[in-house]
């Protein structure tokens, strides 16, 4: 027996290896003062662009006489625009 997770590397090794692989050990490099908000990057695919842009932006872009619409994605809560999908 033992209490809690005792014996995970000894007499309960089969259980830990079978049901909890990767429980023990280290992965990757240490980063001492990790600030997670610096890596916060919400993304959006290109095909959802006009869903987020708002009412009338697609129609204005369609009849824009060659002018491209300017959409501020940071204001909408997205930091990165990916190239997935197509704009029709």
N, C-alpha and C positions, 0 to 999 in steps of 0.2 A: 503494500500500500504506500502510505505516505499522504501528506496533505497537499491539496492543490495540484500543481503540475510537477510534483516531486517525481524523480526517476525518469524524466523525459529523455535524458541521454544515457540512462542505464537500464533499469528493469522494465520501463514502459516504452522502450525504444521502438518496438514494432508498432505499437499504437500510434505514436507520434509520427513515425515515418509513413504509415499507411493513411492516416486521416488528416494529418497536419503537415504536409511536406513543405519544407522551407521555413519552418518555425524558428529553427536555430540558425545562427550565422549572421554575417554582415554582407550588405550589398552596397556597392558604390563608394563614393568618397564623402567624407564628412564636410559639412559646411557649418561653420561655427555659429554664426548669427544669421539664421535662415529667416528671411522676410518673405513670406509667401505672397504678399500682395504685389510684389514686383514681377512675379511670374503669372499674374492673373491676366489672361488674354482670351476673352470670349470671341469666338469666331462665327462667321456666317458664310454660307456659300453664295455664289453669284446668282443662282436661280431664285433665291429668296430676297433679293435686293429690293424689289419694288413692293414686296409684302410689308417690309419694314419701313419703307420710305414715307408712306402715308397716302392719303387720298389725292388724286389728281396728278401725282408726279409722273406716273407712267404715261398718261394721256398727253401731258405737256412735253414729255421727252419724245413721244411718237410724232407729235406735230411741232417739233422744236426747230425746224428748218436748219438742221445740221448742228444745232447747239447741244452739247452734252449736259445733262442735269448734274448739279452738285449736291450730293447727299452727305451730310455729316453723320457718319456712323458712330462716332464717339458719343455724340449727343444722344443717340438711340441706344447706347449701351454695348456696342460691338467695337472691338479694337482691331480686328484683322478680317480682311475680306479674302476668302479663298476662291479658287477658280472652278469650283464644281458646278456643273449644270450649264444651261444656256439661257440667254435672254431672248425672248421671242418678240 
